[in-house]
Amino acid sequence: MHLSLLTIFLAFLRLGLTSFGGPVAHLGYFRADLIERRRWLDEATYADLIALCQFLPGPASSQVGIAIGTIRAGLAGGLAAWLGFTLPSALLMIGFAYGVALLGDPASGWLHGLKVVVVAVVAQAVWQMAQRLCPDRLRASMAVGAAIILLIWPDALAQLLVIGLGGLVGWRWLRGQTGNGVTVPSPVSPRVGIVFATLFAALLAGSFLASFIADPTLAFLTGMFRAGSLVFGGGHVVLPLLEPVVVGTGFLNADRFIAGYGAAQAVPGPLFTFSAYLGAAVTVPPGGWIGGMLALIAIFLPSFLLVWAALPLWSALRAQPTAQATLAGINAAVVGILLAALYQPVITSAIQHPLDVALALSAFMALQFWRIPPWAVVVACAVIGGTLS
């Protein structure tokens, strides 16, 4: 059944307006609407696509959407699915960037409340990811070791190093500890897939070479592309990858960076639309809504290239125990990256007073144990922060 692009766009637009709660919740919304209600795919194919997108770096829920759109209507269908799912939160985040500029200092109470809630959100992500991705002593030790390295050496190069070391350790010592793969039907031919893989590799290499060119706009956009290319483990892990690109370069101060990340928890859709806020808020041109859209495209472009490259190659790769073991090691290192980010820049920029600790602990309890929707916790923390100020 080949679907029209408008049908795909409208279906994903509905999901983009209503899907709160992060990537795991998004996948639940996708299943209820696209698999159970619309019957666009069967359960086995949907599970296979989730496995594929969890294997790839990038935002898993967005990549699953791209893959579903591609299967139903080709490459244009993947683009239509992404537009529908992403535009609502992207526009809200660009609007938030304009609002911060109008309302002034991010040290004001409500923005400080947003910064504090990020502590709870990232702490919950570390907690849940560690339980799932570090189930044994080796992987737990890898996560703690990665965090120690990054706390001592807080640099983007160190992040690449610990990801590479995690993959190497997984390849050597974690074989046989992961499940078997299944097959994904692909509308993309192997030859076209190789073209996309080559293009991704060339752009990633070019993004590193661009660091030698003294152009702030190029540095910002290539940094966004690298972040979208190297994020394993979900949207929260993009925080430590973007911080050196935006705050470390002086393009945006840490307060506004963390405040925007807090606001991203309160909107539906993918967390990667945080990039739209950054593109609109940074001091490098073009800024504004144009900068927001360019940043959004830059950070999501790797997802398109990787999904379209992987669809025809996945069944062969997924069946290899070495590939599964390498990913298991990378995921353990990712937990360490997020653990280090929980301290710097999240806690160091948000926690200034015992009341901040109390608010962060309350938000964590609400998220983790009471299962209150993240958007409600974010709004409550912003209100409390404004009241306390």
TORMARPA-899901 format. One record per atom (N, C-alpha, C, CB): x, y, z. Coordinates in pm, whole numbers, plus 50000, padded with zeros to 5 digits. Glycine has a CB too. Layout:
BEGIN
XYZ
...
***
This chain:
BEGIN
500854988150000
500005000050000
500895012550000
499045000050124
500885019849888
501655032249876
500785043949920
502175034249731
501265051750016
500485062850071
500895075950008
500645063550222
499975085650005
500315098849955
501175106150056
499045106949923
501955115750008
502825123550096
501995131750195
503725132750015
500845136850151
499995144650240
499445136050353
498845151050161
499065123650322
498565114550426
499635112050531
498105101250364
500845109650486
501965107150579
502245119650661
503235102850503
502295131150596
502595143650667
501555146250776
502645155550570
500265144850742
499205147950839
499205138050955
497845147850770
499485125350926
499535115451034
500655118751132
499735101350976
501815122251081
502945125351168
502805139251231
504255124451090
502095148351165
501825161251227
500985159451353
501115170751128
500005150851345
499185147851464
500065142251576
498065137851429
500985133351541
501895127851642
502835138551696
502705116151583
503275147551608
504185158151650
503545168051744
504715165251532
502235169251738
501505178451826
501115172151959
500265183451757
501155158951968
500625152152087
501615142852156
499415144352050
502775140452098
503695130452153
504635136652255
504515123852040
504215136752380
505045141152490
505765129152551
504215148652597
506855131852625
507425121452710
508715115052665
506455111052726
509335119652556
510615114052518
510505102652418
511345109352638
511655097452370
511655087952259
510925074952287
513065084752221
511025069652409
510325057152439
508815059352430
510725051952579
508345070452486
506915073552475
506515075852330
506565085952559
507375082552252
507065084852111
506825071652038
508195092652043
507675061752065
507525048851998
506215042152036
508705039552032
505755044452160
504445039352200
503315046252125
504255041152349
503435059552107
502435066952029
502425062051884
502705082152035
503615059951826
503715055151689
502985041751675
505205053651645
503245032751769
502645019351760
501125020251767
503175010351873
500605028251861
499165029051877
498495034851753
498825037551998
499105045151693
498455052051582
498755045551447
498885066551579
500015042451422
500415038051288
500305022951269
501825042351260
500505015351377
500485000751364
499104995251399
501564994451454
498584999151517
497304993651559
496125000051486
497134995451709
496125013351475
494955020151418
494995020951266
494845034251476
496115025351210
496195027151065
496695014550992
497105038751033
497385005751064
497914993351007
498834995750888
496774984250964
499725005550904
500685008250798
501774997550792
501315022050817
502094991450907
503104981050915
502604970251008
504474986750963
503204958151002
502904948051101
503854949551220
502994933951041
503524942351328
504284943551452
505754939551432
503654935051561
505994928951356
507354924051338
508214934351266
507364910751261
507664940451161
508424950551088
508694962751175
507674954550962
507694966551254
507874978151343
508974975251445
506554981551414
508954963451505
510004959951602
511374959951536
509714946251665
511414955451411
512684955151338
513204969151313
512504947751205
512314978451278
512734992251256
513244998751384
511575000451199
512614995651496
513105000851624
514514995651650
512154996951741
514734982751625
516074977051645
517104984051556
516054962051615
516734986451431
517624993451339
518005007251392
516974994851202
517015014951433
517275028851473
517955029851608
515985036651476
517805019851693
518565019851817
520025016351793
517955009951916
520275009151686
521655005951650
522395018251597
521694994751546
521675026951526
522295038651464
522445050151565
521465043351344
523465058751547
523475071151624
522345080151579
524835078351611
521885088751670
520845098251634
519585096151717
520515097151487
518545104251693
517295103551768
516425091951720
516515116751755
516275081751805
515665069251761
514235071151712
515675059151873
513415078951785
512005080251745
511885087351611
511205087851852
512675097751590
512635104651460
513085095451348
513515117251464
514105087451375
514595078351272
513575067451240
515905071951317
512865062651341
511795052951313
510725059351225
511165047851445
510375071951254
509405078951170
509885080451027
509115092451229
511165084251011
511735085450877
511675072050804
513195090450884
512015061250875
512005048050814
510595043750773
512605037750910
509605046350859
508225042650825
507755050550703
507275045250945
508025063750702
507645071650587
508315067150460
507955086150611
509585063050471
510325058250354
509735045250302
511795056250387
509395036050391
508815023250348
507465025250280
508655013750468
506675034850328
505335036850275
505295045450148
504475042950379
506315054350129
506245063350012
507625067349961
505455075850047
508635059449985
509955062549932
510655073650010
509845066549788
511715079049952
512525089150020
511705101550055
513705093049934
510815105749963
509975117349991
509035114650108
509165121249867
508595102250124
507765098650237
508505099950369
507245084550220
509795096450370
510605098350490
510715113050527
511985092550470
510885121550427
510965136050452
509635141350503
511365143450324
508515136750445
507195141350489
506935137350634
506095135750398
507315125150671
507125120450808
507935129150905
507535105650822
509175132050870
510025140150958
509465154350973
511465140850903
509015160350863
508475173750871
507255174350964
508095178750732
506345164850947
505155164951030
505465163251178
504215154250986
506385154251210
506685151251349
507535162051415
507395137951358
508335169151337
509355178051392
508935192751396
510605176851314
508175197251297
507885211551286
507185217551409
507045214051166
506195210851471
505545217351585
506515221151697
504485208251642
507335211751741
508255214951850
509355224351805
508865202151907
509785223451678
510815232551629
510325246951631
511245228751486
509095249151586
508545262751588
508365267951730
507205263051513
507935259151821
507795263351961
509155267152020
507165252052044
510205259551986
511525262452042
512115275251984
512485250852016
511855277951856
512295290651798
511545302151864
512075290751644
510245300351887
509485310551958
510005312852098
508025306751964
510435302152165
510995303652299
512285311752295
511255289852363
513095309752192
514345317452178
514035332352167
515155312752055
513015335952090
512625349952080
512095354952215
511565351951969
511345346452286
510815350452415
511895353052517
509875340052466
512935344652519
514045346752612
514735360052581
515065335052602
514895362952452
515545375552415
514715387652462
515755376252262
513385386352457
512535397452499
512425398752650
511145395852440
512375387252720
512165387452864
513445390052943
511565374552908
514585388552876
515815392852941
516605381753006
515515402953042
517255385153117
518265377153183
517745363253219
518765384253308
518445352453174
518035339053210
518175336153359
518815329153132
518755345153435
518825343153580
517495346153646
519915351853641
516525351553570
515215354153627
514595341053674
514295361253524
513635342153767
513165330453838
512635319253753
512145334453930
511765322153657
511155311353581
512165304053495
510025316653495
513135311353441
514165304753363
515085296453452
514985315053284
515325301353575
516115293453667
515395280553703
516425301553794
514075281153715
513305269053738
513455259053625
511845272453757
513525263853501
513755254953387
515115248353395
513625262753256
516125255953440
517465250253453
517505239453560
518485261253486
516785241553670
516785231753778
516095218753734
516085237453903
515015219853659
514305207753618
515165199253525
512985211353549
516115205353453
517015197653369
517845187953452
517935207053289
518195191853574
518925182853663
518135169953682
519205189653800
516835171353710
515995159653731
515835151453603
514625163853783
515665158353490
515445151253364
516685143153326
515105161253252
517855149153336
519085142153299
519395131153401
520265152053289
519145133653529
519355123353631
518465111253604
519065128953773
517215113653566
516325102553533
516835094953411
514905107653508
517335102153311
517865095553192
519055086653228
518285106053086
519975091753313
521115083753357
520635071353431
522055092053447
519695073053522
519155062053602
518585051053511
518065067253699
517705054953420
517035045053337
517975038753235
515865051453265
518855046753177
519785041253079
520785031753145
520525052453007
521235035153265
522175026353335
521545012853365
522665032953466
520275012953405
519605000253433
519504991553309
518215002853489
519274997753194
519074990253071
520374986852999
518184997952979
521334996253001
522534994752919
523774990252996
522825007752851
523694990353129
524844986053211
524404975253310
525474998153288
523964963753260
523394953653349
524424945053421
522484944853271
525714946753391
526744938553455
527894947353500
527254927453358
528844941353574
529944948953632
530834955153526
530774940053722
531064947953416
531954953353313
531384966153254
532174943053203
530114965853214
529534977753151
529324989053251
528224974153086
529004985753376
528904996153477
530265002753499
528374990253610
531324994753501
532675000253517
533075008853397
533694988953537
532655004553278
532935012553158
532255026253167
532465005153033
531015026453215
530285039053226
530955048353326
528825036553268
531315042953442
531975051353543
533335056053493
532135043453677
534065047353426
535365051353372
535235062353268
536065039353310
534215061253181
533985071653081
533675084853147
532855067652986
532845084553253
532495096953324
533735103253387
531435094153432
534595095053447
535805100253510
536705106953407
536575088953582
536885100353292
537715106253186
537185119853143
537785096753064
535865120753126
535285133253077
535255144153184
533885130753026
535165140353310
535245150453416
536655156153428
534805144353550
537665147853403
539055152353407
539425159653278
540005140553430
538915154753168
539255160053034
537955163552961
540105149552951
537315174652996
536025178352936
536185184252797
535295188253026
536285175752697
536565180252562
535815171352464
538095180052533
535465176952349
534755169052247
535595157352199
534375177852129
536925159152192
537805148252151
537755136652251
539255153352136
537655140152380
537555129752482
536265121752468
537625135952623
535185128452427
533935121252405
534075111052294
532805131152372
534735114952185
534975105452076
535845093952124
535625112551957
536825097152208
537735086852258
536985076452341
538845093052342
536125081052432
535435071252517
534405063152437
534745078452635
533785069252336
532885061552249
533655050752176
532165070852148
534835054552121
535665044752051
536155033752143
536835051651987
536595037252263
537055027252360
535915018152402
537675033952482
534725024052420
533575015752456
533265005452349
532355024452480
533285009752224
533055000252115
534114989452108
533005007651983
535384993252134
536484983452130
536344973152241
537834990652142
536024977752362
535844968552475
534644959452449
535654976352608
533564965052397
532394956852366
532714946252261
531254965552318
533424950252158
533804940852052
534634929352106
534584948051941
535484932352204
536404922152257
535754913452363
537654928852314
534914919152451
534474911852570
532964910052584
534974918852689
532164915652494
530714914652512
530044906152404
530114928352512
530784898852328
530164890352226
529334879352292
531244884152134
528214876252229
527354865852281
526404870352390
528174854952333
526424883452423
525564888452530
524414896952476
526374896652627
524184896852347
523074904252286
522224894852203
523594915952199
521014899352168
520074890752098
520354889951949
518684895552120
519524882251880
519644880651736
518844891351663
519194866751693
519244894251540
518544904351462
517454898151375
519514911851375
516674906951312
515624902851220
515754911051093
514214904451284
514854909250999
515014914950867
514084926850844
514764904350761
514604937450783
513814949250751
513574949850601
514524962150801
512334950450554
512094952450411
512494966550370
510624949750374
513214967850262
513754981050227
513344985250086
515264980950237
512794997550072
512525002949939
513765009249877
511415013149946
514845009949953
516095015949906
517025004849859
516765024450017
517555006049738
518434995649686
519784996149756
518614997249534
520524984949759
521854984949820
522794995349758
522474971249808
522694997249626
523575007049561
523285021149609
523425006249408
522005024649619
521635037949669
522035039349816
520125040449652
521885028549892
522305028850030
523775031850046
521985015950096
524595026149960
526035028749964
526335043349932
526795019649865
525565049149840
525735063449808
525475071949931
524805067649693
524395069050003
524085076750123
525135074750232
522695072850177
525635062450246
526675059850345
527945067550312
526985044850353
528295068050185
529485075350142
529315090350165
529795072649993
528135095450135
527865109550156
527955113050304
526485113350100
527395104350390
527485106750534
528945107250580
526725095850611
529745097550536
531155097150578
531905109450529
531825084450524
531615113750406
532295125550352
531925138150429
531955127250203
530635139750460
530205151650535
530745151550677
528675152450537
530785139850740
531335139150876
532815142650877
531125125050935
533565137350780
534985140850770
535145155850742
535685132550659
534295161150654
534365175450624
534035184050743
533435178650511
533145179150832
532795187050950
533985188551045
531625180651024
534845178551049
536065179651131
537075188851063
536685165751156
537205187850932
538135196450860
537705211050867
538255192050713
536385213350875
535875227150879
536315234551004
534355227150870
536745227151107
537195233751230
538455242051209
537445223451339
539145239651098
540355247351068
540035260250992
541325238950986
538755262350959
538335274450888
537715284150988
537325271050774
538215296250990
537765306151090
536455312751046
538855316951113
535385305051046
534065310151012
533095305551119
533615305350869
532575314351204
531735309851315
530455302851271
531365321551401
529825307551163
528605300951116
528885286751072
527975308951001
529985284950996
530365271550952
530705262651071
531565272250855
531405268251169
531765260551288
530525256051364
532665268851380
529545264851374
528315261451446
527535250551373
527435273951463
527325252151243
526515242551169
527205229051156
526195248051030
528515228951135
529225216051129
529245209351266
530665218051077
529285217551373
529175211751506
527825205051528
529395222451611
526765211151476
525445205051484
525415191851408
524385214651427
526035191651291
526055179351212
526815168351286
526695181851075
527955171851348
528725161851423
527915156551540
530045167751473
527225165351610
526405160851723
525335150951676
525755172851793
524675154051566
523665144951513
524225131951463
522915151651404
525535131951433
526185119951381
526705110751491
527325123851291
526895115951611
527625108551715
526805105551839
528835116151755
525515109051839
524695107051958
524175092751962
523525117051960
524695084852055
524145071652083
523395072452215
525275060852088
522225066052220
521545064852348
520365073952370
522495067152454
519965081652270
518775089952287
519065104752292
518055086052412
517975112552291
518095126952279
518855133752391
516775132852271
518775128352514
519445134852626
520955135452607
519105127652756
521515125852536
522965125352519
523455136552429
523385111752461
522545143252357
522965154252272
523445166252355
521815158552180
523015166952481
523395178252567
524915179852579
522785176552705
525655169352622
527115171152633
527815172952499
527715159452703
527205168252389
527835170152259
527655184352207
527275160152159
526525190652241
526265204252192
526915214952280
524775206552186
527135211952407
527665222052497
529005227852450
527825216152635
529995219652410
531245225652361
531085233052229
532295214952346
530095229152148
529865235752019
529275249652038
528945227251932
528445251152142
527685263552158
528225272052273
526215260352182
528375266052390
528825273452507
530345274652508
528345266752636
531025263652477
532485263752478
533095273352379
533005250052451
532385276352273
532875285752171
532455300152199
532365281452034
531605302152300
531135315552332
529975320252247
532245325152317
529345311052170
528215314852086
526955317452169
527945303951982
526875311652291
525715313252376
526165310752519
524545303452335
525635318552615
526065316252753
525385303952812
525755328552839
525985298552918
525535285852975
524115286853029
526485281453086
523745298453085
522405299953141
521335298053034
522265313553206
521515304652922
520515303652815
520525289752752
520755314252707
521705283652747
521805270052694
520975260352778
523285265452690
521175260552909
520465251352997
518975254753003
521065251753138
518635267753001
517225271653002
516495266352879
517085287053009
517135267152764
516525261852642
516345246852647
517345265452522
517305239952706
517185225452720
516025221852812
518495219352773
515845229952917
514695227853005
513395229752932
514765237153124
513305240252849
512075242752774
511785231352677
512175255952698
512835225152623
512635214252528
511915202352591
513975209652472
511985201152726
511275190152792
509765192452794
511795188552935
509335204752774
507915208052789
507155207852658
507765221552852
507825205252546
507135205352417
507045191152364
507875214452316
506055188252279
505965174952219
507025173152112
504575172552159
507145160952062
508065158451952
509485155751997
508055170051859
510425155151903
511805150951934
512585161352013
512545147851806
513415156552105
514245165452186
515295172552101
514915157452297
515615166951985
516625173051898
516195186751847
516925163851781
514925190351862
514515203751821
515085214451914
512995204851816
515745210352019
516585219452098
517535227052007
517375211652206
517965220551898
518875226951803
518255239251739
519295217151695
516925239051717
516255250651657
516335262651751
514785247351625
516165260151880
516345270851980
517755276351974
516035265652122
518755267451969
520145271951968
520445280251844
521095259951975
519975275551728
520225282951605
519605296751606
519705275451488
518455298151673
517795311151681
518425320151787
516315309351711
519055314151890
519535321952005
521015325551999
519285314352130
521835318251921
523275320651923
523605334351862
524005309651846
524825338651892
525265351851846
525835351551705
526295357351939
525995339851645
526555339051510
525435340651407
527305325651489
525735346351291
524705347951188
524355334351126
525185357851078
523125333051071
522115343451057
521255345551182
521225340250943
521205336051274
520375337551394
518895338051358
520765350051470
518065340351460
516635341351436
516055328551381
516335352751342
514905329751315
514225317651268
514995310851156
512825321151221
515745318651075
516545312350969
517645303951031
517145323050874
518335309551130
519375301951199
518815289551266
520075310651301
517605290851323
516975279351387
516695268151288
515685283551455
516185271551171
515895261351071
517165254951016
515085267450956
518215263150996
519485257550948
520085247951049
520475268650917
520025251551177
520545242651281
519735229751287
520525249651419
518425230851271
517545219151272
517915209551159
516065223351260
518105215051039
518475206750923
519835200350946
518485215150793
520795208050999
522145202951018
522185191351115
523055214051067
521405192051223
521495181351324
520695168951282
520985186451459
519665170651198
518865159151155
519375152951025
517435163351137
520195160050948
520675154550821
521355140950837
521645164350756
522205138950940
522795125550956
521765114550974
523725125451075
520635117551038
519605107351058
519055102550925
518485112851145
518775111850833
518295107850701
519325099150630
517965120150616
520565103850628
521595096550554
521835082650613
522895104350554
521835081750746
522105068850810
520945059150792
522375070950958
519705063950808
518555054950791
518495049950646
517225062150828
518655059050552
518565054850412
519755046150371
518495067150322
520895047850433
522035039150405
521855025450470
523325045550454
521255025350590
521205012950667
520065003750629
521105016150811
518955009150578
517805000650548
518164988750460
516735008950480
518894990550350
519194978850267
520314969950323
519574983350128
521094974950417
522244967450468
521984961450605
523454976350474
520854964950664
520644961850805
520594946950835
519384968150852
519884939350754
519694925250787
521034917950794
518784918550684
521964921550705
523284915150708
524084919550829
524054918250579
524044932450860
524824937650972
524264933051105
524874952750968
522944933451120
522294930351247
522574916051290
520784932651238
522774906951194
522994892951227
524394890251279
522734884451105
525294900151272
526674898151314
526824900451463
527604907351236
527254890451539
527444892251684
528454903151717
527884879151746
529454904951633
530454915251663
529854929251657
531634914251565
528924931551563
528274944651555
527424947151678
527414945651427
526704937051723
525874938651842
526724941051966
524994926251861
527854934051977
528734935752092
529364949652094
529824925052092
529764954451975
530354967851968
529354978452012
530834970751825
528104977051968
527074986652009
526824986052159
525784983851933
526854974052218
526644972852362
527724980452438
526644958052405
528974979752390
530044987252455
529895002252437
531374982852401
529485006452319
529265020752294
528165026052384
528905023152145
527085018352399
525985022852484
526405024552630
524825013052476
527275015652679
527775017152815
528585029952830
528625005052855
529405033052729
530175045452733
529265057652729
531165045952616
528175056652656
527225067652647
526625070952784
526115064252548
526365060752864
525855063253000
526865071553078
525575049753073
528155068553062
529185076453128
529235090753079
530525069953108
529045092752948
529025106252893
527905114352956
528855105852739
526735108252967
525595115353026
525785117653175
524305107453001
526425108153244
526705109953386
527635121853410
527325097253445
528655123253325
529545134753337
528805147753308
530745133353242
527905147453209
527145159453174
526185163453285
526365157253045
525735153653365
524855156853477
525545166553574
524435144053550
526855164753589
527595173953676
527955186953604
528865167353729
528595185553487
529045197253410
528525196053267
530615198453411
527595204453222
527255217553278
525955218153359
527175227353168
525235206853377
523865207853428
523835212453574
523165194453414
524445204553664
524385207953807
525135220853836
524955196453892
526315222453776
527135234153808
526465247353770
528475233053737
525615247053668
524975259553626
523585261453687
524865259953476
522985250753742
521605251753790
521485252153941
520805240253738
522345245154012
522205243854158
523045254554227
522645229654205
522355264154286
523025275354352
522625276854499
522735288154278
521625269054545
521065271054677
520405258054722
520045282954676
520305255454854
519615243254899
518205241754845
519565243055049
517505252854823
516165251954765
516195246254623
515505265654764
517285248954550
517435243154417
517555227954425
518655249154345
518305223254524
518435208754544
517065202754575
519445205654657
516325209354663
514995204354699
514075203854578
514365213154808
514115214254495
513265214454376
513675203554278
513325228254309
514965201754258
515455191454166
515065177454215
516975192454150
515205174954345
514825161854399
513325159554385
515235160854547
512535169854408
511085168554393
510715165554247
510375181254441
511375172354156
511095170054014
511495155853974
511845180253927
512635151154025
513065137453995
512045127354047
514455134654057
511555129454171
510565120454227
509285120554142
510245124454372
508875132454099
507655133454018
507805126053885
507305148053992
508985127053824
509215120653695
509385105553710
510435126653629
510235101453802
510635087453809
509635078653882
511975086353876
509085083553992
508265075054076
506765077754065
508685076654218
506395090454044
504985093754029
504525093553884
504715107254089
505495092753792
505185091953648
504355103653599
504455079053619
504605115353653
503935127453605
504525131353470
504055139153708
503725135453372
504255138853240
505345149453248
503135143753150
506435147853170
507545157453177
507125171853155
508595153753077
506195174253061
505805188053034
505175194453158
504825188752916
504415186553236
503785192053356
504815195253463
502755182353411
505835186553475
506905189053573
507695201453534
507845176853583
507965203053405
508715214653358
507945227553387
509015213453207
506675227753352
505855239753377
505795242853526
504435237853321
505625232453609
505555234653754
506855240453808
505245221553826
507995235353760
509285240553808
509505255053764
510435231753756
509065258453642
509185272253597
508345281453685
508765273553449
507125277253718
506245285353803
506835286753943
504835278953811
507325275653999
507925276054133
509155284954134
508285261854180
509985283754028
511175292254020
510815306954016
511995288653900
509785310453938
509345324253934
508785329154066
508315325853827
508075320254136
507505324054267
508605326154371
506535313254316
509575317154374
510655318354471
511515330554448
511525306154469
511605334754322
512445346454294
511805359254346
512705347654143
***
